[in-house]
Amino acid sequence: MNRQKQLPHTPARNEGLRGTLATLAVIAGLVLLVALSWEVIGGSGTRFSDFYLGIQLAVCVVFLLDFFVEWASAPQKGRYFWRNLLFLLISIPWLNILGWCGIAITRDWGMVVGLLPVLRALLAMVIIVRWLTSDNKVRRLLIAYIFTVVVFTYISALVFFEYESGVNPKLHGFGNALWWAWMNVTTVGAEIFPVTAIGKIFCVLLPSLGMMFFPIFTTYVLQQYTHRKELDQ
C-alpha cells in the first residue's frame, strides 16, 4: 500500500527537481558570465584568478548535476546520453582539471577552454527563454534567437577585447569592443579591423549570425500579418 501511494508522487518530485536544477543552471550561467566579464575587463590579463576558477568550478558542478539528473530521468538513457554528449563535454571544468594536473597553458588557450562552460550557460538560458514564451512556435523561435544574438554578441565583445587589446591600435577599451561586436552582428561593419586569428573568426561569425536573424524575423512578421488579416475577415 505504501508503495502504491508513493508511485504517483515520484514523477512530480522528479519534475520539480529537474525544474529546480534547470533554473539553477540559468542563474549559474549568469553568474559565470558576470565573473568572466570581470576577469576580462578588470583582470590581470596574464592568468585566470583563483576567484574566477572557483566560480567556474561551482557553476560546472551545477551543469553536471543538471545533466545527470536529466539522464537518470530519461526513458531511453543510451539515446539521451549520445544525443546530449556535447552538453556533458562543455559542462566539464577543464580549466580546473588542467590546473589540478599541473598542466600550464597560455592565457590565450585558457580563454578558449574557459569559454566552453560559457557556451553551456548560453544554451541553458536559451532553453529557459523558450520555456517561458508562448506556445507560438515562430514567436518562441524569434525570442530565443534574439536572446541568443544579444548574449553571443556580448560574449564576442569580451573575446575580441581579450585577444585584441594591446595588439590592435584601433581598440580603445571594452566600449569599443562592444561597439565593434554590435556593428558586425548588424552586418554594418566597423572601422576596427581584427588583427588576431580569434578576432577574425568572430568577425565572420557575427555577421553570419546577424544574417540568419532576418528570415526568422520576416517569417514572424508575415505570420502576425496573416493572423490579423484572418481575424479581420
Sequence and secondary structure as in RCSB ss.txt:
>XXXX:A:sequence
MNRQKQLPHTPARNEGLRGTLATLAVIAGLVLLVALSWEVIGGSGTRFSDFYLGIQLAVCVVFLLDFFVEWASAP
QKGRYFWRNLLFLLISIPWLNILGWCGIAITRDWGMVVGLLPVLRALLAMVIIVRWLTSDNKVRRLLIAYIFTVV
VFTYISALVFFEYESGVNPKLHGFGNALWWAWMNVTTVGAEIFPVTAIGKIFCVLLPSLGMMFFPIFTTYVLQQY
THRKELDQ
>XXXX:A:secstr
 HHHHHTTHHHHHHHHHHHHHHHHHHHHHHHHHHHHHHHHHHS SSS  HHHHHHHHHHHHHHHHHHHHHHHH S
SHHHHHHHTHHHHHTTS HHHHHHHTT    HHHHHHHHHHHHHHHHHHHHHHHHHHS S HHHHHHHHHHHHHH
HHHHHHHHHHHHHHTTT TT  SHHHHHHHHHHHHTT   S    SHHHHHHHHHHHHHHHHHHHHHHHHHHHHH
HHHHHHH 
